[in-house]
Amino acid sequence: MRNPTRTVTFIAALLLLALAPAASAQLANADCLGCHQDPTMTKDVNGRAVPINVDPKQFEGSIHGPLNCTDCHADIKAVPHEPAPKAVNCATCHSDAQDAWQASRHGVAAKAGKFAAHCLDCHGGNAHAILPSSDKNSATSHTNIPLTCGRCHGQKFVMERAGLSNQLFVSYEQSVHGRDVARGSQKAAVCTDCHDYHSILGANNPQSSIFKFNVPHTCGKCHANITARYSMSVHGTAIARGNWMAPVCTDCHGIHAIKSIHNPLATTAAGNMSNETCAKCHEGVRLTQEFGVPGGRVTTYNASYHGLARQLGSTVAANCGSCHGTHDILPSSDRRSRINKANLQKTCGRCHRGATAKFTQGRIHLVKGMVDTESRVVTVVREFYLVAIYVTIGGMLLHNLIIWFRKAQKKRRQAGRTIERLSLQQRVQHFLLLTSFTTLVLTGFALAYPESPFAWLFGSAEEPRRIIHRIAAVVMIGLGVYHAGYMLGTREGRKALKDIWFNFKDARDVVDVMKYYTGLSSKHPRMGRFTYGEKAEYWAVVWGTVVMGVTGLMIWYNVTTTDWVPRWWIDVATTIHFYEAMLATLAIIVWHLYNVIFDPDSYPLNWAWFDGKMDEEQFEHEHGLEYDKIQRDRITGNILKSDRE
């Protein structure tokens, strides 16, 4: 007979085994919080560390408050529990969100082991205090989305770690959307409105909400009426046909840096629309070559009354959008178009009250070479006036030049005795410097500003400007080398070098000259062969020739230069070359031309550059010490060459 005690024990064991799963299933949150609610408790009843402490109130107020701990920590069967529970897998309940995240840029980056945002990075960081997005304190509430995304995307070094830039977030903060959200708007677009929540995809992905052909739909979630008008426009229908070159919302308004149309810096502001926004597509010839859409629209607009008024500062003159519309742009053949013949009177009448049908006749964009009567007449008139301008102004210049030259010669003959100022060799060097420098200035600014009048002197092509510029540069560098040899290797040159070197008297002369011309002194200082101004100008030319020569050669032979120095040295050389040229040109105009032409003592011209001679009276006034020396030489019989005409 079996032992009844052993039978009862066996049956009890079976019952315990059967009831164990039921007991664990009934594990309450209070059982867990007994260890995990006290921040000061670091060990459980068995002396083991408590890794996570949970605030019961935060948990109850979270979106997961109605759940049991074991709904997420499903591997916990008893309290206390061994081994440590596994990390919670959000996909257990949120499989759709998990799938979308894995396919997103964040998920792909995470899979590749790169820095990327995970669930808690966006939903608040504390898994036991996640709030619903409807809660204003939630990390995913509408107004907090920019702050949440900005924890990563607004940090320069975090973004650089991911190979990206934080400028996108900075631009958004300054945009019309970012500013409205910062003021508490519940309607202004935030990151997730455009990029989605979990399914954040790259702009090159056809499934992305920011893929070019999807942008109108994305913006239309907030701007439905505008998107409807855009969809029927010439741009919207082109996008619908798959034309990549047609603009969408972001092409005109920007992407993250979207500004209000009332902001003067906005690309869609009235003052920027024609020359910036519309010009990106409608000024060049690409649309003409691909689709037959006329180019040069900005150039012809700027030549019109409206364009000229805008350039002169008008804030009310019509721009592209005033006539063509903005979102509802239609071809002129469409009867709904603002520029359809049937609608022009109404369109023009918005600015020009009382505009009649005759007022609307005529082209705004007059393109040279068009075969219609209006364009032919305008072209003929333009060409007539261009010829008239060249002939009339050229004739005036020639007329005045002849008279000026004869009057200058007459005054020169009446001047009396002269003193030789420059030798023939020095005058030849000066002439080569004059011509090469002038050529370098004209061709240099023509290269730097190809749309300026400087460029017209050398035709429309860049190559002749470059070639002429380099020829003049070679002449100037060669002249510089020759001049150095002349100054050091000839008796005449060494004497000139000695005389043109600075001394302490030059500093006193500056003060004395200013005292004389401001009425503080009645005595003009007597200066030597070269005044302080002439010395400063000479050494400035030497310095400028060296600097311009070295930087010019670096730019000319940029590939060879980078064999010796880093590439950015070319950029430094280009900057120095440009601004040194600017400085030299202004110095010649302001200082040198004044002294040789506009100075009343020299007017109409200091002839020393031409025949090397200078009026004796003027010479004594400007170079008193040198004049005294010449007079002493005359007394002793060593008379320098002079001219008594």
Secondary structure by P-SEA (a helix, b strand, c coil): cccaaaaaaaaaaaaaaaaaaaaaaacccccccccccccccccccccccccccccaaaaaacccccccccccccccccccccccccccccccccaaaaaaaaacaaaaaaaacccccccccccccccccccccccccccccccaaaaaaacccccaaaaaaacccaaaaaaaaacaaaaaaaaccccccccccccccccccccccccccccccaaaaaaaccaaaaaaaaaacaaaaaaaaccccccccccccccccccccccccccccccccccccccccccccccccccccccaaaaaaaacaaaaaaaacccccccccccccccccccccccccccccccaaaaaacccccccccccccccccccccccaaaaaaaaaaaaaaaaaaaaaaaaaaaaaaaaaaaaaaaaaacccccccccaaaaaaaaaaaaaaaaaaaaaaaaacccccccccccccaaaaaaaaaaaaaaaaaaaaaaaaaacccaaaaaaaaaacccaaaaaaaaaaaaaaacccccccccccccaaaaaaaaaaaaaaaaaaaaaaaaaaaaaaaaccccaaaaaaaaaaaaaaaaaaaaaaacccccccccccccccccccccccccaaaaaaccaaaaaaaaaaaaaccccccccc
